[in-house]
Amino acid sequence: MDKIKFVLVFVLTSLLNNLVFGQNFPENIERQTDGMSALEKVQYLGDLCWALNEKSNDEAVRYGQYALHIADSLHFYNEIARISNYLGVAMLYYQYDIKKAWIYFRQALDFGIMSNDSSIVAYAYDNIGYMYYLHRNLPSAMEYAKEALGIFESLGEQRGMAYVNTTVGLILNEQKEHQEALDYFDIALKKHVAMENLAGQAAVHFCRGNAYLDLRNNEAAQKEFEKQIEVATKAGNDKYIAEGLKGVADVFFYNQNYREALEKLDVALDINKTKNDYFGLIESRIKKALILGKLGKMNEGEEQLNMAYEVARKLGLPQKIFDIYKAYSEFYSYPGYSGNPKDIFGNLFVVYDSLYAEYEREKLLNDEQRIEIARSLEQLKTELTHQQKERKFFYIVTFLLACVGLILYWRYHTARKLTYQLEKSNNKLNKEIRKKNEVLVALKISEKGLLESNQTKSRFFSIIAHDLKGPFNSILGFVNLLKKEHRSAGEPEREEYIKYLDESTHQVYDLLENLLFWAGTQTQKIKFSPERIPVEKVVDESISLYREAAKEKEIEIVINVDSNTEIYADLNMFKTVVRNLISNAIKYTNQNGRITLDTSFEKRENSKVFFFSITDDGLGIAPERLQNLFSSEPVESIAGTNDEKGTGLGLMLCKDLVKIHGGEIWCESELNKGSRFTFFIPVEF
C-alpha cells in the first residue's frame, strides 16, 4: 500500500514539475534523467546545481530549486539539507542575496539535524559561521566554525576541514591574530592541494595575501596574489583571477606604485563587470578611487566612490557601505582636494539612521526565526510521541492476534519481545530528545551573545546619534555663517566664529578618539601590549596638548614626577588615561587656578604598584554625581568654567583602560573646592 502511495506521489510530482519547471530546462536533461528513480534524479540535479555555479549560476539555481521541490514533496530530508547548502552558496557568492542565503543555510541545518547527517550539519554550521563573519559578529562566527571543524575532524572529512580552516583563518585575521590565521590557511591549502581542488587553492592564496598585507609584508603578499592568479587561470575561474589582480594592486598601492596599481585594477574591474561580481566591483572601485586620489585625479576618484556606493546601496550591504564611507574619509584627507566634504558627513548621518533602522528590523526577524525554530522542534517532538503511540498500538495488536492461535506458547515470547522493542524505541527517542535539547541550549547561548552584541551596538549608535551630531551641526552652522557673512561681518565677529569652530572641532576630535578607543575595548579589537614607559615624557607630551587652554585661563600646573620614573604598561592606553584626566582638570579649574600632578610607588597586597594622581582647585563634584562618575553608561557632561563642552565618555574609558591593566581608579571631591583623581596599576604583570 505504501509503495503504491509513493508511486502516485512521484507521478503527480513529476507532472507538476513539468508544468512549472519544464520550459526552463534543456531537453537533454529529461533524456539524461529518463529511467532514474526519484532519489537518483534529485541527486543528479543537486550535483548539477553545485557544478554549474561558476559557469552558469542562473541555470544552477533552477536545477537546485527543481531538485529541492522534488525532494520536499517526497520527504527526502537528507537531500533537502544538501541542496539547501548548495543554493545558499549560490545566493551568497553569485547572486549576492544575503537574506535568501541565510534562509537556505538555516534550512540545511534543520533538515540535516532531522536526517542525522553530521556532514551536512557541519557544512551548514560553516556556512552560518561565514555569514556571521560577513556581519562582523566574530564570536558567533567562531562558535559555529569551531563546531563545524570538530564534526569534520571526527568524520575525517578532508574537504570539509579545508573549507572550515579557511573560515577560522578569516575570523582570526579580522581579530588581528594574523600569524595564527596563517597557520589555519596553511592547513587548508595543504588539504586543497592533496585533493587537487584548484578553486580552493586560489581562495586560500587570496586569504594568505591579505594576512601578509596586514602584517606589512608586501613582498610575501604579492607572491600569494600572483600564485592565486596562476592557479585560478588553470581552473578557468575568472572571479579569483580578478581577486588576485586586485590583491597585486593593493601591494603596488602600499608601495606607492600608483600607476602600476591602476593598470591591474582596470583589468580586474573589466572582469568584475563581465562576471557581475558585485562584491569585487565594490572593492575594486574603492581601491581605484584611492589610487586616483594619490595621483591627484580627485574628480575621477570621487566618481568611483559614488559608483561603488550606488552598487552597495542597491544590494543592501551595510558593511560595504561603511567601508565606502571610510574610503571617503581617507580620500578627502588627500592633498589637492578642493571641495567641501560637508555633504558627505550629512549623508553619513542619513546612512547611520537608515542602517540602524534596518538593524532593528533584522533583530526582530531573528527573534521571530528563533521562535519559529523552537516551534518546529516542539512539533517534531509531538510527531515522535505520536509515532511511539502508533508503534505501541501495533505491538499490542500483534500480540493479541498471536495469542488467538498460540496463546500458551507465544505468551512469554511475545511479551519479552515487546519489552525489548519498547526499550529500544524509548532509548532512541530519548537520544533524539537530548539532541533537540542540546540544540535549544545552543540557541539560548547564541541568543545571549547576540543580546550582548546588540546592547554594545545600541550604546555605540546612541552615542553617535546624541553626541556626534551636536558638534557637527555647530561646525556646519558656523561654516555657513562664515560663508554668508565673511565680507559683511567685522573682525571681532569673524574671530568669534573661528573660536567656536576651533572649540567644536577639538570637541569632535576628542569624542571620536575616545569613542573609537572605547569601541575597541568593547569588541576586544585593541590588543594589550605593555612595555617600559618613561612617565615624565608621557606627562609632558599630554600637557603640551592642552598648554594653550591652560595658558588662556592662567592656570599653574605643578608636576611632581621623578625624571627617572618608569613603569610597565600599554603606552597608548596610559597616554589616553593621562590625557583625559589632564583635560578634565583644566576644563573644571577656575581662572588663575592650580593643578598638581603626583606619582609614587607603594606596596599593595604583597606587590608593588604605581600611583598617579591629579589635583585641582576647581568646581568640584556634587556627591550624588560622584557615585555615578565611573558608570559603564556614558555620563552627561557638565560644562567647564569657561563653558567648555565634554564628551561624557572620558572617565568611562579611563576606568576600562585602567581595569585592563589590573588597576583601579577613583575620585575624591568637594563641591566648589576641587577634585583629586587617583589611579594605580601594577608595576609588573
PELINPE-V443686 format. One line per field, one symbol per residue. phi: phi as a letter, one per 30 degrees, with the letter a starting at -180 (. if undefined). A space follows every 50 residues. Layout:
phi: ???
This chain:
phi: .ddddddeddddddddddddcedccdddddddcdjddedddddddddded dceddbdedddddddddddddddciddddeddddddddddddcbchcddd edddddddddddddchcdddddddedddedddddcicdededdddddddd dddddidddddddddddddddddddicdddddddddddddddddchcddd ddddedddeddddddicddddddddddddddddddicdddddddddddde dddddicddddddddddddddeddchdddddddddedddddddddicddd dddddddddddddddicedddddddddedddddddjdcdcdddddddedd dedddddddddddddddddddddddddddddddddddddddddddddddd ddddcbddddeddddddddddddddddddddddddddddddddddddddd ddddddddddddddddcddeedddedddddddddcdcdddedddddeddd dddddddddeddddddddedddchdccdbdadbddedddddddddcdddd ddchcdccccbddcdbbcadddddedddddddeddddccdeidbbbcbba cbdbhibdbccbbbcbccdibdeddddcdcddcecddcdddcidcccice dddedddddedicbbabcabeibkbbcbbbbddbc
